Amino acid sequence: MGIAQLYPIEVAQITRGVDSRGNNTQVESNRIKCGAYYGDNRNTITIEGEERVYQDTIELSMRYTPLVHNMMMNPSAYVIYFRGEGYRVNDNVESKDRMSITFTCFRNAP
């Protein structure tokens, strides 16, 4: 693991619903600007037949706040914007002293 650096990120809450035609909708709320410690970055590629799927995985560590606690309890309702790209939370680990939470986030690229 390299040196963790503090980077600015934006966190947005996602609300899912159904419109009048029965189509699924996804609405993003206001973005909240905060900071996170950026640790590791992993890039993988999966080749299935003629399709290639690139996946970027990053680890972000944030201080324990009510927003971060809500992100830990319901990770599918949030998207994290890091360096202009939207990442979804895949896994989270709470420190034993409850001072920080480390999120493992992913982004799929076509």
ABEGO torsion letter per residue (X at the ends): XBBBBBBBBBBBBBBBBBBAAGBBBBBBBBBBBBBBBBBBBBBBBBBBEABBBBBBBBBBBBBBBAAAAAAAABAAABBBBBGGBBBBBABBBBBAAGABBBBBBBBBBX
